[in-house]
Amino acid sequence: MELAVLEDIPPRVRLTINSQISLVANKFIPSAEIKDIVNSIFFEPQQLLSTEKLEDKNIRVIFAIIKGLALRNAPVLNTVLPSLLELLKDSKHGLAVARGFSIILAPHDLLTKDNYCMVSGLHKQKVFNLLVPAIASSFKTADPSTKTNYLIGLSGILRWIPYTIMEPELSQLTPLLLQCLDLQQSQAPQGQQQQFDDVKKATVDTLIAVLTHEPKALEEHAASLITRLLSTASAASAKTKAAAATPTNSPALRAAALKCLALIPERLRGEIVLPFKRQVVKKLTAALDDSKRAVRLEAVKCRAAWLGMDEVDDDDE
């Protein structure tokens, strides 16, 4: 750990060190000792989870340890993860903490059963249960200046969660997922715009899963969903008085948003979707002229899906 928090080490070396920390937390701490060891690191005496210790290099170490513990489904997570959530309130480092949530369940070449790591079949369920309902609840009362942290943290977890695990919480999650699409890369700290883009891409992928498996969960949010997807499919944000529109959404994100938008007339009831047909077809004109071929291709498919709605209705009659 001391090596991982040194100031002047190359990023690749730091990444390797943190991977080794995850490995140690997963494989080499005996179950009988894990509570005392982990508590001594995160709480007294080292207090790595205290706001006074929150620096980027320490945050990376925190998530490296938690990643190893999560895979083995360590009971000490019942104490550690709620304390981790409290850090999202921090006005200075809360965003860096939020970005770390995507690390917890992300696949890792080193941390596998083939390498004799402890990988519990229930570890994703446990992380979801300990974090997601708490994030959804805390978001409602969070200070407006830190709400973005909760959305980013939520998206970072959900991107690795199977649909069957998140399904029981869809009623709570859907409004938050839609708000994730409101994140503006232009508001991200310098050099972190791509991470905001990744958050929105993961959110769109989650919405695609919901439309595929349980479209009724999105019916009451149809207007908000369609409006946000059209905005996300655009290559530029709206112009402001301060500056002209600048590219924000990546080609991969724009294509994903169009793919999701194309599912709506197929998966939602016609009487809900039909009132939006003219608006969608009109606004797809910009995507049809997108500079990227992959985006134009998805725009063509999306437009065809929406134009085909009347044809389906005529056949039914």
Rosetta blueprint (number, residue, H / E / L):
1 M L
2 E L
3 L L
4 A L
5 V L
6 L L
7 E L
8 D L
9 I L
10 P L
11 P H
12 R H
13 V H
14 R H
15 L H
16 T H
17 I H
18 N H
19 S H
20 Q H
21 I H
22 S H
23 L H
24 V H
25 A H
26 N H
27 K H
28 F L
29 I L
30 P L
31 S H
32 A H
33 E H
34 I H
35 K H
36 D H
37 I H
38 V H
39 N H
40 S H
41 I H
42 F H
43 F L
44 E L
45 P L
46 Q L
47 Q L
48 L L
49 L L
50 S L
51 T H
52 E H
53 K H
54 L L
55 E L
56 D H
57 K H
58 N H
59 I H
60 R H
61 V H
62 I H
63 F H
64 A H
65 I H
66 I H
67 K H
68 G H
69 L H
70 A H
71 L H
72 R L
73 N L
74 A L
75 P L
76 V L
77 L H
78 N H
79 T H
80 V H
81 L H
82 P H
83 S H
84 L H
85 L H
86 E H
87 L H
88 L H
89 K H
90 D L
91 S L
92 K L
93 H L
94 G H
95 L H
96 A H
97 V H
98 A H
99 R H
100 G H
101 F H
102 S H
103 I H
104 I H
105 L L
106 A L
107 P L
108 H L
109 D L
110 L L
111 L L
112 T L
113 K H
114 D H
115 N H
116 Y L
117 C L
118 M L
119 V L
120 S L
121 G L
122 L L
123 H H
124 K H
125 Q H
126 K H
127 V H
128 F H
129 N H
130 L H
131 L H
132 V H
133 P H
134 A H
135 I H
136 A H
137 S H
138 S H
139 F H
140 K H
141 T H
142 A L
143 D L
144 P H
145 S H
146 T H
147 K H
148 T H
149 N H
150 Y H
151 L H
152 I H
153 G H
154 L H
155 S H
156 G H
157 I H
158 L H
159 R L
160 W L
161 I L
162 P L
163 Y H
164 T H
165 I H
166 M H
167 E H
168 P H
169 E H
170 L H
171 S H
172 Q H
173 L H
174 T H
175 P H
176 L H
177 L H
178 L H
179 Q H
180 C H
181 L L
182 D L
183 L L
184 Q L
185 Q H
186 S H
187 Q H
188 A L
189 P L
190 Q L
191 G L
192 Q L
193 Q H
194 Q H
195 Q H
196 F H
197 D H
198 D H
199 V H
200 K H
201 K H
202 A H
203 T H
204 V H
205 D H
206 T H
207 L H
208 I H
209 A H
210 V H
211 L H
212 T H
213 H H
214 E L
215 P L
216 K H
217 A H
218 L H
219 E H
220 E L
221 H L
222 A H
223 A H
224 S H
225 L H
226 I H
227 T H
228 R H
229 L H
230 L H
231 S H
232 T H
233 A L
234 S L
235 A L
236 A E
237 S L
238 A L
239 K L
240 T L
241 K L
242 A L
243 A L
244 A L
245 A L
246 T L
247 P E
248 T L
249 N L
250 S L
251 P H
252 A H
253 L H
254 R H
255 A H
256 A H
257 A H
258 L H
259 K H
260 C H
261 L H
262 A H
263 L H
264 I H
265 P H
266 E H
267 R H
268 L L
269 R L
270 G H
271 E H
272 I H
273 V H
274 L H
275 P H
276 F H
277 K H
278 R H
279 Q H
280 V H
281 V H
282 K H
283 K H
284 L H
285 T H
286 A H
287 A H
288 L H
289 D L
290 D L
291 S L
292 K L
293 R H
294 A H
295 V H
296 R H
297 L H
298 E H
299 A H
300 V H
301 K H
302 C H
303 R H
304 A H
305 A H
306 W H
307 L H
308 G L
309 M H
310 D H
311 E H
312 V H
313 D H
314 D H
315 D H
316 D H
317 E L
